[in-house]
């Protein structure tokens, strides 16, 4: 054999590998294109009627038509979303997916010293929508923006209290209170839907929650918004300035809602599902129906969703470190 033989052998080996590469990815691509082959289930970590449940059903209805397979919703409320997450992971099925807000479990690694699941097993597939998050005070309150509210709390240390949705909303409010050096107490709620009523009757001084939770008391004229926490103004509160616009970026947060799958899911399949989400939302009917529930369409593929969640996680982590937050267990 000549001295050139090893070089030729290496060349041919590289050429064969190069030619074989497309063949190796072909099965994954074919699997993605043929998916779903049977009914699909979206597990939602809330009961029927919640914002994420409504959004999940709107997408499920359209995707059923596009995929030619039923897309059903299974509600698994409770347990700080851990019940739903465990049900999703234990199914170990690429036709069983998790649909809900990322903020519900972004905080888990900071909230709990031990978790019954590995957060890395939840893989973002498609960002679907943004929930309008806002803070409100009693309608007769003498302040109508964050600056006035902050000044009032600062002038009355220990005399104000508030309610907030458990999870990331709590962390955002804690970060704001820490940054502004406010002495304001949180009132814990088993059912946060009670908080707007308590606010309207003067038992607490502020509530930070999704607009859907605040809306009944806002519509009745008993409470009023003083800030939108999202990055941009969102209908049905397009005239209310955001936290950043008011000069209080520590109160900024996005209520990200989307679809999650198993880490074993191929990139091709994730991209296919994300593309299908965009396709079924293209006519604007889902966006229009979400608007009435205080949600806005906010489509994104796996990469965009991962980036949004990482930003959210970094914000929570910075707050947890700043306030020296101790996990629950």
N, C-alpha and C positions, 0 to 999 in steps of 0.2 A: 504494500500500500504506500502511496506517495506521501510526502510530507504535507501535501495540501489536503489529504483526505480528512483529517480532523476538522479542518475549516469547512470543507464541503459538508461534512456530516452535521456540523452545527448550523450551517445555512439551511440545509434541508429540514432539520428539526424545527428551526424557527419558522420556516415557511409553512410547514404542516400545522404548527400551533396557530399561526395566523389564519390559515384557511379553516381550521376547526373551530375558532372562536365564535363565528356567527352560528355554527351548528350547535354549540353548547348553549347559547342563549335562546335558540329557537324554541325549545320546549317551554321555557318560562314565558316567552312572548305569546305562544299559542295558548298556554293555560290562562294568561291574563285576558286574551281576546275571547275565550270561551266562557269565562266567568260572568255571571253565576250559572251553575248547572242545576241548582235547586233553590228552594225558598231561602231568603235572607232575613236575618233578625237583627234589629237595632235594639240594644239594651239601653234604656234611659234611666239615669239615677234619680229620677223624680216621679211623682205621681201624675196621673192624667191632668191636663190643663196647665201644667207649668210651661214656662216659655220654651225650654229645651224640648219638652214633649210635643208642643205645637209645631216647632220647627222640624223635629224629626218626622212627624206625621206628614207634613207638607212635602218634604223631600221623598219620603217613602211612597207616597201616592204617585208622584211623577216617575220615580225610579222603577216602580212596578211596571209601568207602561213601557219604559225604555228597555228594561232588562228581560221582560217577558217572564218574570218570576215574581211571586208575591214577596213584598217587603213588609214585614210585620214589626210592630213595636211591642216590646216587653218592658213594662215599668218595674223598676227595682229600687224604690225609694228607701231612705234610711241609712244609718250607720256612716254618716259623713261621706256618702258615695262609695264606701268600701264594699257594701253589699253588692252593688251593681258591678263594680270592678272585679270582684271575686267570681261572680256569675259569668262574666265575660271571659275571664282568663281560664276558668275551669272548663268551659265549653271546648276550648282548644280547637276551634273550628273557624276556617277562613270565611265561612258564611254567617258567622255570629260576630257582630261589631258593636262598639260602644259609641253612643251618640250623646254628647253633653258638653257642659262648660269645662274648659281646661282648668279654670280657677278653682274648681271643686277639689282637684287633687294635686295641683301645682304646690299647694301648701303642705301636703301630707308629709314630705320629708322633713319639714321644719316643725310641724305640729306634733309628730309622733317619733319617739326614739326607736320604736320597733313597728314595722308594718307587716301585715300578713301577705303582702305581694311586693314584687320588685317593680318600682316605677319605670325602669328601663324596658319592661315588657309591654308598655302602652306606647304604640307607635302612631304618631299623627299621620292621617291620610288626607283629609280634606277639611279646610276651614270653611264653615258654612255661613256663619252670621256673627253679628256683634250685638250683645244685649245692652240697651241703654241703662247705664248706672247713674244714679243721681242722689243728691242729699236734699232733705227737706226740713222745714221748720213749721211751726204753727202759723196759720194764715195771718194772725194778728201780731206776729213777732215784729219787733222794730228793726230787723235787719233783713236784707234781701240779696246779699252777696257774701262771699267767703271772707272778705276783709272785715266787714261789719260783724259777722258772726264770730270771727276769731278775736276781734277786739272785745266783744261782749264776754266771751269765755275767759279771756285773759284778765278782764277787770273783775271777774267773779270766780276766783279759784275755788274749786271744789263744790260749786253750786249748780253746775250743769252736768247733765248726763245724756246718753244717746243709745240708740240701738243700731246694730249692723248685722248684715247677713253673715253667718259663720263662714270662715274660710278666708279667701283672699281679700274680701271687702273689709273684714276686720283688720287685716294687716295693713291695708292702705290707710285706714283711719288712724291706726296706731302710729304709722309713720308720719302722718300729718301732725298729730298731737305732739309727737316727740320733736319734730322739726320746729314747730311753733312754740314749744315749751308750755303746753296747755295742761291744766289740771282739770280733766273732764273724765267722768266715770262711765264705763260701759255697763249697760243693763243687759244681762244674758236673756235670750228668748229661746224657748223650745220651738215656738212657732213664730217666725219673724213677721208673719202677716198681721199679728196683733200689734206690732210696734207702731204702725201709722195711726191706729186708733188711739193708742196711748199718747202719741204725739199731739193729736187733735184735741185731746182732753187735758193736755198740759202736764201729764205725768213724766214725760221726758222732753228734752229740748231739741233733739235732732234725730233723724233716721237716715242711714245710708243704705240703699238697696236698689234692686232693679226697679225701673219705672213701672213695670207691671204690678209690683207690690204696692207702690205708692199711689198709683193711678186712681183707685176708687176714692180716696180721701182728697186727692188733688181735684178731681172732677167735682166732688161735692163742695169744694171751696173751703175745706177745713184745714188743709195744709198747703204749703207752697214750696216749690223748688228754689234753691239758692245757688246750685251749681250742678253742672253735668260733668261727670268724672271721665268720660270717654275722651279720646284724642280730638275728635271732631264733633260738631253739633249733629245730633241725630233727631229726626222726627220720631215722636210727636212733641219734641221740645226744641225745635230749631232756633228759637230766639234766646234760649238760655245759654250764656257764655260757659265755656268749659273751664275746668280748674286751671289749666295752663294759661288760657286767655285772661283769667283773673289774677294771674301771678302766683298761683299756688300749685306748682307741678307735683308736689308731694301727694296731692289728692288725685292724681291722674291714674286711671286704670281702664283696661279694655275687658269687656265681658265676652271673651272668645268662646264660641260654640262650634263644635265640629265632630268629625268622625275619626275614630281610632281603631286600629287593628292590631294583630299580633306581630311580634318582631320577625316571625318567620315569613311574613308576607313579602313577596317579591316587589322590587321597585316598579316593574312593569305593571303589576296589578294595582299598586297604590296610585300610579299616574293615571291608569285607566279609570279608576273609580272617581278620582278628582276631576277628570275630564267630563265624566258623566254628570257629576254634580253641577259643573258649569253649564253643560248642555241643557239640563232640565230647568235651570233657573234663567235661561236666556230670554224667555218671553216676558219676564218681569212679574208674573202672577204670584210667585212665591214671595218676592220682595214686597209686593203690595199687601199681601196678607200678613206678613211679618210685622209690617209697620204698625198695624193696629194693636199689636201686643208689645210695643216698645222694643222692637228688634229691627236691625238693618242687615240686609244681605252684605256679606263680606267674604267673597269666595277666594280661596287660595289653595294651591297644591301642597304636597308634603313639605317641600322646602320652605314655603312661605309660612305654613302653619308651625313648623319647628322653630323658625326664627321668632315668631310672635310669642310662642310659649317660653322660649329661652329668655326673652326680654322680660316677660311676666315673672318667671322664676328668679331672675337676677334682682328684680325689684323687691320681691318678698324676702329673698336672702339678705339683702342689704338692710331691710327693716328689722328682720329677726336679729341680726348681728348688732344693730344700733341700740335696740331696746333690751338686748341680752335676754331674748325670749327663751324660756325653758319648755321643752317638749312635754306633752301631757303624760307620757308613760316611758 
